[in-house]
């Protein structure tokens, strides 16, 4: 069946180079606007998962529904217009993108607990970027929006403390908070904000205009420091070290491959070899019982809502376990080996693309994936029918990385134009412009 025809004026607008920027901005606003609205409606603070969640105000609920609908409708429009231009050889990329979502969604449906309408955002965004094959302008847009998110978060923390930060006390989390509290900004917690900013950090470095790039980078680093998110601090150091190594080595592909492979292996192996429950600021106390529970259903796990259901039992892990605090443990307990295998394939494709880009001198992909894999050791950035607040810096860059169309061994849209690599000091000295 042929795709439905849309008005010529709309089609012309939707096929301009500005569409990729529009799509990234729309997804970003749709995902983070409800978070900002929720931040302004309640006072920030830690609430155990065992307690009833604070109900959203009617205004926040309406904004969330409208934002989700906006994201899905805009993505559907992009798919409608561009679907006829997609080559069949690109279908496996879409299958790899959607396979984890299909497994997670179908599993919940089979268990009689189907995901809500918000779960449609993931496949809609993935399909839209797949048909669009966005270029380097989309990567820079993610960088601009990461910097803007840091600035908005800093403003909330400075001028609206109840909305932007945790109070100056121990928030039941076992770590000391300074007199200025912990910056949460547009996100529910400091760890959430730190995760979002550090995963988006490599894209900030692709911004062309020097003054804007340094302003955005300064805002991100200042906000990261205020979040008190030590996992994000470590991830930032890892990104800097990897990018420095790529800048100075004669074998960038080898360095990128070894670095990314080491981070992935470490994140997978660490929970299995950790035996002391207090290790890694008590995160092992979640890993050990969660892996024990996973062994009861190793192939399929228990569903994406495992921790919500666990909170209603006596084995609620102290009321702090909103998630497994390790991406791979989370995948195993929620979707078993089946879901974990599909995610490994997806991230494997992303790693191959990132290594190839690094060999061509474009480093943002390796930096982004390094940040993602590092935070995945102690946090859970990647969700499919949940964790939607991170899709702007997880799913969007992932799509930008793997949906570019390879031409002659190089990426036609993201790497071929050379505009998404980090600033080249030698080019600056000779007056050249390098993206």
Secondary structure as GFF3:
##gff-version 3
##sequence-region A 1 435
A	DSSP	alpha_helix	8	14	.	.	.	ID=ss1
A	DSSP	alpha_helix	18	41	.	.	.	ID=ss2
A	DSSP	alpha_helix	58	82	.	.	.	ID=ss3
A	DSSP	three_ten_helix	83	85	.	.	.	ID=ss4
A	DSSP	three_ten_helix	88	90	.	.	.	ID=ss5
A	DSSP	alpha_helix	91	110	.	.	.	ID=ss6
A	DSSP	three_ten_helix	117	119	.	.	.	ID=ss7
A	DSSP	alpha_helix	120	132	.	.	.	ID=ss8
A	DSSP	alpha_helix	136	159	.	.	.	ID=ss9
A	DSSP	alpha_helix	161	164	.	.	.	ID=ss10
A	DSSP	beta_strand	165	166	.	.	.	ID=ss11
A	DSSP	beta_strand	182	183	.	.	.	ID=ss12
A	DSSP	alpha_helix	190	204	.	.	.	ID=ss13
A	DSSP	alpha_helix	210	227	.	.	.	ID=ss14
A	DSSP	alpha_helix	230	248	.	.	.	ID=ss15
A	DSSP	alpha_helix	252	273	.	.	.	ID=ss16
A	DSSP	alpha_helix	284	294	.	.	.	ID=ss17
A	DSSP	alpha_helix	306	310	.	.	.	ID=ss18
A	DSSP	three_ten_helix	317	319	.	.	.	ID=ss19
A	DSSP	alpha_helix	327	359	.	.	.	ID=ss20
A	DSSP	alpha_helix	364	375	.	.	.	ID=ss21
A	DSSP	three_ten_helix	388	390	.	.	.	ID=ss22
A	DSSP	alpha_helix	395	402	.	.	.	ID=ss23
A	DSSP	beta_strand	406	407	.	.	.	ID=ss24
A	DSSP	beta_strand	410	411	.	.	.	ID=ss25
A	DSSP	alpha_helix	425	429	.	.	.	ID=ss26
###
